[in-house]
Amino acid sequence: MAAHTSSLADNPAELPGAAASVEAPHPDLALVERAKAGDTAAFEQLVRQYDRQIYRTALHITQNREDAEDITQDVFFKAFQKLDQFQGNSKFSTWLVRIAVNESLMRLRKRKTSKTVSMDQDVQTEEGSIPRDFAEWRPNPEQIYSQGELGDILRKTIAGLPPGFRTVFTLRDIENLSTEETAEALGLSVPAVKSRLLRARLQLRERLSRYFRKANEGSK
Amino acid sequence: MNCTDFLAKLTDYFDGQIDPDLLAEVKEHLGTCHHCEVVVNTTRKTIDIYRHSQPYEFPDDLSNRLRSAIMARCNASKEGAEAKAKLHAELMRDAQTRSSS
C-alpha cells in the first residue's frame, strides 16, 4: 500500500474500519469552522493542540529532527490551505496525522532515492515476531536506568523496526489513537493494523528484552 | 488453546476486545503457561514504557518557534489570497464599467 498523497478528503466511506460517529460534535469542529471563515487565531489554537503529536509522529517515522520540524510546518500549512476539504467526517487530529504520515513517508523516499518507502516495506519480515526470550524484567527498567539511558535505549530500539511497524506502533501505542483511527490515518484495514501492531509489539519486546534482561542479570 | 492460538489473540486481549468465552480460554492458558505469562507482562511493559517515557522531547521553545513559522506562512498565504481576490474584483469592476460605457 502506498501512502495517500493525492487526496486529503476525509470521507469515511473510502476508509476501511471507519465507523460513522453518533457522538456529540468534537470541540475541534468549532475551531475548524472559525478557521475556515478566516479566523487565524482559531487555527493557531489547533496548532497549539496538535503540534506535539504531529512533531513526534514525524520524528518517529523519519528518525530525523530537522525533517520532523520541516514536516510539522508543512503539515499545518497544508492543512490550512486545504481546510475546505475537511468535512468533519473524521477527527481533525486524525486528518492531521494522516497528512503527517504521508509527508513523512515522502521525506523518507527522498532520503533513500534508490528505494521505495511505503507502509508495506519490510512488513513481511517475521524477525522478532516469534517470542524467544522468556526472561522476566525485574526490577523494572525505570529502576535500573536513568531517564537519559532509558531514552537512548527506547529510541535505538524503535529505530530498528521497519517503517510500517514503527508507524503503527507510534500511532496506536504512543500517540494513543484507537485501532480504527490508526487504520484511517494510514489507509489500512483494521485487521492489517492489528496484525502489524502485534508484530511491532512483539519485535520491540524482544529487542528491549536484550537490554532489560542483561540488566536483570547484573551485566548492564 | 496453545501458545500460537494465544499469540493470535494477544492484540485483542490487550485492547479489551475479546469475547467473554475466548477471554476465559486466554486466562486459563495464562494460568498454565509461564512463557506466555512473561510475554504478556513484558509486552504490556513495552507499551507502558514507550507511552510514558516519551523518548522524544518537545520543548516549549521548539513549539513556539514552529508555531511562529507556521502562522507566518498561513498569514502570508491568507494575505496573498485576499490581495488576489481584491485585484480580481477590481478588474471585474473595470471591465463592467468599460462595457457599460
Chai-1 contact restraints between the chains, C-beta under 6 A:
chainA,res_idxA,chainB,res_idxB,connection_type,confidence,min_distance_angstrom,max_distance_angstrom,comment,restraint_id
A,E44,B,M71,contact,1.0,0.0,6.0,A-B,restraint_1
A,V47,B,R67,contact,1.0,0.0,6.0,A-B,restraint_2
A,V47,B,I70,contact,1.0,0.0,6.0,A-B,restraint_3
A,D51,B,S63,contact,1.0,0.0,6.0,A-B,restraint_4
A,D51,B,L66,contact,1.0,0.0,6.0,A-B,restraint_5
A,R52,B,F58,contact,1.0,0.0,6.0,A-B,restraint_6
A,Y55,B,F58,contact,1.0,0.0,6.0,A-B,restraint_7
A,R56,B,Y56,contact,1.0,0.0,6.0,A-B,restraint_8
A,L59,B,Y56,contact,1.0,0.0,6.0,A-B,restraint_9
A,T72,B,L66,contact,1.0,0.0,6.0,A-B,restraint_10
A,Q73,B,A69,contact,1.0,0.0,6.0,A-B,restraint_11
A,Q73,B,I70,contact,1.0,0.0,6.0,A-B,restraint_12
A,F76,B,I70,contact,1.0,0.0,6.0,A-B,restraint_13
A,F77,B,R73,contact,1.0,0.0,6.0,A-B,restraint_14
A,F80,B,C74,contact,1.0,0.0,6.0,A-B,restraint_15
A,P131,B,V39,contact,1.0,0.0,6.0,A-B,restraint_16
A,F134,B,H35,contact,1.0,0.0,6.0,A-B,restraint_17
A,F134,B,V38,contact,1.0,0.0,6.0,A-B,restraint_18
A,E136,B,V38,contact,1.0,0.0,6.0,A-B,restraint_19
A,W137,B,T42,contact,1.0,0.0,6.0,A-B,restraint_20
A,W137,B,K45,contact,1.0,0.0,6.0,A-B,restraint_21
A,L150,B,S53,contact,1.0,0.0,6.0,A-B,restraint_22
A,G151,B,P55,contact,1.0,0.0,6.0,A-B,restraint_23
A,L154,B,S53,contact,1.0,0.0,6.0,A-B,restraint_24
A,L154,B,P55,contact,1.0,0.0,6.0,A-B,restraint_25
A,R155,B,P55,contact,1.0,0.0,6.0,A-B,restraint_26
A,D173,B,I47,contact,1.0,0.0,6.0,A-B,restraint_27
A,I174,B,Y50,contact,1.0,0.0,6.0,A-B,restraint_28
A,I174,B,R51,contact,1.0,0.0,6.0,A-B,restraint_29
A,K194,B,T11,contact,1.0,0.0,6.0,A-B,restraint_30
A,L197,B,T11,contact,1.0,0.0,6.0,A-B,restraint_31
A,L198,B,L10,contact,1.0,0.0,6.0,A-B,restraint_32
A,L198,B,T11,contact,1.0,0.0,6.0,A-B,restraint_33
A,R201,B,T43,contact,1.0,0.0,6.0,A-B,restraint_34
A,L204,B,T46,contact,1.0,0.0,6.0,A-B,restraint_35
A,R205,B,T42,contact,1.0,0.0,6.0,A-B,restraint_36
A,R205,B,T43,contact,1.0,0.0,6.0,A-B,restraint_37
A,R205,B,T46,contact,1.0,0.0,6.0,A-B,restraint_38
A,L208,B,T46,contact,1.0,0.0,6.0,A-B,restraint_39
